[in-house]
Amino acid sequence: MIVADEFLKCCTASLESNFGQLSYEMINKIKTKKNITDSSNINDLKEFIDILETKLIMFSGKHKATEICNAIRTNGIPKTADVAEEVKPVDMIKSDELDIEIKKFLTTRALPKEADILDYTKFLALKHRGNVKVIEKDVIEKVKLHVNSGIKKNTLNKEISRFLERYPQPVKSDVDDFVKYMNISKLNIDEKQVREELEKERLCRKFEEPGAFPGSSEIDQLVNTVKGKKDKEAVENLMHKQGLSYLIKDEKGVSEKSLTEFMDIVMPSETDMKDALEGMGLKHLIKTKQ
């Protein structure tokens, strides 16, 4: 028998060192989607951890999220012989298999429409003899992560470009200030990634010939279009019109929270950023937004 309290305590303890009191809120949110009781089986625990890992990627990046959740898998899942995994019918694709399928799908569709996602879900369901609704939920979640990651990467690249135009050979304090600046942008990009991407671009500029400016990608075009809208209602209408409303939906449909989170990624508040930079003594970075 699985003792739910022990499993949930393990999950919370594994998060606390990174997220503090926020850990309890994270666990409670996951419980609303996948509750764990003493009658739960190992499959339930694994599904709970998979959902948690997906959410953590948004806060800490894929590497850290995987590290935390692997520790939970090792320490939180019982290994005694009397706890058996439930044998389920084929109603979903394993996470690693789905990742491979989604990567193939996204190689030709950087910004898929809802109709494309629905058709691809049906294709996967037929191919793997799976449940359409279960697969659709997983596909949409992974596509959203892909699109949001693309938006964040594009934003990071543009900010790095602006920064290096002002500081072609930045000293450590300049780089540290830039990292602080990115930390308050609500993009939740891992600090290690910011430093690595900045250094890679600095070295490319130093040793390689300037290349032709790349054409605007679908994600770039979406970001530029969203930035041209005045309010949330206009953005919501745009997303519906372009068949991209899945990016601003949660399990119950389009929500204020999901729409706000999407807009924070695409266009964080200039006023909030300015106030935060001034409060941190980084006024010299405000000009990078002009």
C-alpha positions as CSV (number, residue, x, y, z in Angstrom):
1,M,0.0,0.0,0.0
2,I,1.2,3.5,-0.9
3,V,1.2,6.1,2.0
4,A,0.2,9.3,0.3
5,D,1.5,11.6,3.0
6,E,5.0,10.2,2.8
7,F,5.1,10.6,-1.0
8,L,3.8,14.2,-0.9
9,K,6.2,15.1,1.9
10,C,9.0,13.8,-0.3
11,C,7.8,16.0,-3.2
12,T,7.6,19.1,-1.0
13,A,11.0,18.6,0.6
14,S,12.6,18.1,-2.8
15,L,11.2,21.5,-3.9
16,E,11.8,23.5,-0.8
17,S,15.5,24.1,-1.2
18,N,14.8,25.7,-4.6
19,F,11.4,27.3,-4.2
20,G,10.8,27.7,-0.4
21,Q,7.2,28.3,0.7
22,L,6.2,28.3,-3.0
23,S,6.7,24.5,-2.9
24,Y,3.5,23.9,-1.0
25,E,1.5,26.0,-3.5
26,M,3.0,24.1,-6.4
27,I,2.2,20.7,-4.9
28,N,-1.4,21.7,-4.1
29,K,-1.9,22.9,-7.7
30,I,-0.7,19.5,-9.0
31,K,-3.0,17.7,-6.6
32,T,-6.0,19.5,-8.2
33,K,-5.1,17.7,-11.4
34,K,-3.8,14.4,-10.0
35,N,-4.6,13.7,-6.4
36,I,-2.7,11.1,-4.5
37,T,-4.4,8.9,-1.9
38,D,-3.4,5.7,-0.1
39,S,-5.2,3.8,-2.8
40,S,-3.1,5.3,-5.6
41,N,-0.7,3.0,-7.4
42,I,2.8,3.5,-8.8
43,N,1.5,4.6,-12.1
44,D,-0.4,7.4,-10.3
45,L,2.8,8.5,-8.6
46,K,4.7,8.6,-11.8
47,E,2.0,10.6,-13.5
48,F,2.0,13.1,-10.6
49,I,5.8,13.5,-11.0
50,D,5.5,13.9,-14.8
51,I,3.0,16.7,-14.4
52,L,5.2,18.3,-11.7
53,E,8.2,18.2,-14.0
54,T,6.3,19.8,-16.9
55,K,5.3,22.7,-14.6
56,L,8.8,23.1,-13.1
57,I,10.4,23.5,-16.5
58,M,8.6,26.9,-16.7
59,F,10.2,28.0,-13.4
60,S,13.7,26.5,-13.5
61,G,14.5,25.2,-17.0
62,K,14.5,21.6,-18.2
63,H,17.8,20.5,-16.7
64,K,16.9,21.6,-13.1
65,A,13.4,20.3,-13.4
66,T,14.6,16.9,-14.5
67,E,17.2,16.8,-11.7
68,I,14.6,17.6,-9.0
69,C,12.0,15.1,-10.3
70,N,14.5,12.3,-10.8
71,A,15.3,12.6,-7.1
72,I,11.6,12.3,-6.3
73,R,11.4,9.3,-8.5
74,T,14.3,7.7,-6.7
75,N,13.3,8.6,-3.1
76,G,9.5,8.9,-3.3
77,I,8.3,5.9,-5.2
78,P,8.1,2.7,-3.1
79,K,10.3,-0.2,-4.2
80,T,8.7,-2.9,-2.1
81,A,7.4,-6.0,-3.8
82,D,3.9,-5.7,-2.5
83,V,3.4,-2.4,-4.4
84,A,2.7,-3.3,-8.0
85,E,2.3,-1.1,-11.0
86,E,-1.2,-1.1,-12.4
87,V,-1.4,-2.6,-15.9
88,K,-3.4,-0.2,-18.0
89,P,-4.7,-0.4,-21.5
90,V,-2.9,1.6,-24.1
91,D,-4.5,5.0,-23.5
92,M,-1.5,7.2,-23.7
93,I,2.0,7.4,-25.2
94,K,5.0,7.2,-22.9
95,S,6.5,10.6,-22.2
96,D,9.8,9.9,-24.0
97,E,7.9,8.5,-27.1
98,L,5.6,11.5,-27.2
99,D,8.6,13.8,-27.0
100,I,10.1,12.1,-30.1
101,E,6.8,12.3,-32.0
102,I,6.3,16.0,-31.1
103,K,9.8,16.9,-32.2
104,K,9.1,15.4,-35.6
105,F,5.8,17.3,-35.8
106,L,7.5,20.6,-34.8
107,T,10.3,20.4,-37.3
108,T,7.9,21.6,-40.0
109,R,5.5,23.6,-37.8
110,A,7.2,26.0,-35.4
111,L,3.8,27.5,-34.6
112,P,1.1,24.9,-35.3
113,K,-2.6,25.9,-35.5
114,E,-5.2,24.2,-33.3
115,A,-6.6,22.4,-36.4
116,D,-3.1,20.9,-37.0
117,I,-2.8,19.8,-33.4
118,L,-6.2,18.1,-33.5
119,D,-5.4,16.3,-36.7
120,Y,-2.0,15.2,-35.4
121,T,-3.6,14.0,-32.2
122,K,-5.9,11.8,-34.2
123,F,-3.0,10.5,-36.1
124,L,-1.1,9.5,-32.9
125,A,-4.2,8.0,-31.4
126,L,-4.6,5.7,-34.4
127,K,-0.9,4.9,-34.6
128,H,-0.6,4.0,-30.9
129,R,-4.1,2.8,-30.3
130,G,-4.5,5.6,-27.7
131,N,-7.2,7.7,-26.2
132,V,-7.6,10.9,-28.3
133,K,-8.5,13.2,-25.3
134,V,-5.5,12.0,-23.2
135,I,-3.1,12.4,-26.1
136,E,-4.5,15.8,-27.1
137,K,-3.9,17.1,-23.6
138,D,-0.3,16.0,-23.6
139,V,0.3,17.2,-27.2
140,I,-1.1,20.7,-26.4
141,E,1.0,20.9,-23.2
142,K,4.2,20.1,-25.0
143,V,3.5,22.3,-28.0
144,K,2.8,25.2,-25.6
145,L,6.1,24.6,-23.9
146,H,7.8,24.6,-27.3
147,V,6.2,27.9,-28.4
148,N,6.8,29.6,-25.1
149,S,10.4,28.5,-25.1
150,G,10.7,29.8,-28.6
151,I,9.3,33.2,-27.6
152,K,11.7,33.4,-24.6
153,K,14.7,32.4,-26.7
154,N,13.9,35.1,-29.3
155,T,13.5,37.7,-26.6
156,L,16.7,36.6,-25.0
157,N,18.6,36.8,-28.3
158,K,17.3,40.3,-28.9
159,E,18.2,41.5,-25.4
160,I,21.7,40.0,-25.8
161,S,22.1,41.8,-29.1
162,R,21.1,45.2,-27.6
163,F,23.4,44.6,-24.6
164,L,26.5,43.7,-26.8
165,E,25.9,46.7,-29.0
166,R,26.5,48.9,-25.9
167,Y,29.1,46.6,-24.2
168,P,31.0,44.7,-27.0
169,Q,33.5,43.3,-24.4
170,P,31.6,43.3,-21.2
171,V,33.4,42.9,-17.8
172,K,32.0,40.5,-15.2
173,S,30.0,43.3,-13.4
174,D,28.3,44.1,-16.7
175,V,27.4,40.5,-17.3
176,D,26.1,40.1,-13.7
177,D,23.9,43.2,-14.2
178,F,22.5,41.8,-17.4
179,V,21.7,38.5,-15.7
180,K,19.8,40.5,-12.9
181,Y,18.0,42.4,-15.6
182,M,16.8,39.1,-17.3
183,N,15.8,37.7,-13.9
184,I,13.2,40.4,-13.5
185,S,11.8,40.1,-17.0
186,K,9.3,37.4,-16.0
187,L,10.7,35.1,-18.6
188,N,12.0,32.6,-16.0
189,I,15.1,31.7,-18.1
190,D,17.8,29.7,-16.3
191,E,20.7,32.0,-15.3
192,K,23.2,29.4,-16.7
193,Q,21.5,29.6,-20.1
194,V,21.6,33.4,-20.1
195,R,25.3,33.5,-19.4
196,E,26.1,30.8,-22.0
197,E,24.0,32.4,-24.7
198,L,25.6,35.8,-24.0
199,E,29.1,34.4,-24.1
200,K,28.4,32.4,-27.3
201,E,27.1,35.5,-29.1
202,R,30.0,37.7,-27.8
203,L,32.6,35.2,-29.2
204,C,30.7,34.8,-32.5
205,R,30.8,38.6,-32.9
206,K,34.5,38.7,-32.2
207,F,35.7,35.9,-34.5
208,E,33.1,35.4,-37.2
209,E,32.1,37.6,-40.1
210,P,28.6,39.1,-39.7
211,G,26.0,37.0,-41.4
212,A,22.9,38.0,-43.2
213,F,20.0,39.0,-41.0
214,P,17.7,36.0,-40.7
215,G,14.2,36.2,-42.1
216,S,11.4,36.7,-39.6
217,S,10.2,33.4,-38.2
218,E,6.5,32.6,-37.4
219,I,7.2,33.1,-33.7
220,D,8.8,36.5,-34.4
221,Q,5.8,37.5,-36.5
222,L,3.4,36.5,-33.7
223,V,5.3,38.4,-31.1
224,N,5.4,41.5,-33.2
225,T,1.7,41.3,-34.0
226,V,0.8,40.8,-30.3
227,K,2.9,43.8,-29.3
228,G,0.9,45.9,-31.7
229,K,-2.3,45.2,-29.7
230,K,-3.6,47.6,-27.1
231,D,-5.3,45.3,-24.6
232,K,-6.0,41.8,-23.5
233,E,-9.3,41.6,-25.4
234,A,-7.5,42.5,-28.7
235,V,-4.9,39.8,-28.0
236,E,-7.5,37.2,-27.2
237,N,-9.3,38.0,-30.5
238,L,-6.1,37.8,-32.4
239,M,-5.3,34.4,-30.9
240,H,-8.7,33.0,-31.8
241,K,-8.5,34.5,-35.4
242,Q,-5.1,32.9,-36.0
243,G,-6.1,29.5,-34.5
244,L,-3.7,29.8,-31.6
245,S,-6.0,30.1,-28.7
246,Y,-4.6,27.0,-27.1
247,L,-1.7,29.2,-26.0
248,I,-4.0,31.2,-23.7
249,K,-6.1,28.3,-22.4
250,D,-6.0,26.1,-19.3
251,E,-8.1,23.0,-18.7
252,K,-11.3,25.0,-18.5
253,G,-10.7,27.2,-21.6
254,V,-9.4,30.7,-22.1
255,S,-8.6,32.2,-18.7
256,E,-7.5,35.6,-17.4
257,K,-4.5,33.9,-15.8
258,S,-3.4,32.1,-18.9
259,L,-3.8,35.2,-21.0
260,T,-1.8,37.3,-18.5
261,E,1.0,34.7,-18.4
262,F,1.2,34.7,-22.2
263,M,1.3,38.4,-22.4
264,D,4.0,38.7,-19.7
265,I,6.2,36.4,-21.8
266,V,5.6,38.3,-25.0
267,M,5.7,41.9,-23.7
268,P,6.6,42.4,-20.0
269,S,5.4,45.7,-18.6
270,E,7.9,48.4,-19.5
271,T,6.9,50.4,-16.4
272,D,7.4,47.5,-14.1
273,M,10.8,46.7,-15.7
274,K,11.9,50.3,-15.3
275,D,10.9,50.6,-11.7
276,A,12.6,47.3,-10.9
277,L,15.8,48.3,-12.6
278,E,15.9,51.6,-10.8
279,G,15.2,49.9,-7.5
280,M,18.2,47.6,-8.1
281,G,20.5,50.4,-9.0
282,L,20.7,49.4,-12.7
283,K,19.4,52.5,-14.3
284,H,22.1,52.2,-17.0
285,L,20.3,49.2,-18.4
286,I,17.0,51.0,-18.9
287,K,18.2,52.4,-22.2
288,T,18.5,48.9,-23.6
289,K,14.7,48.9,-23.9
290,Q,14.5,52.0,-25.9
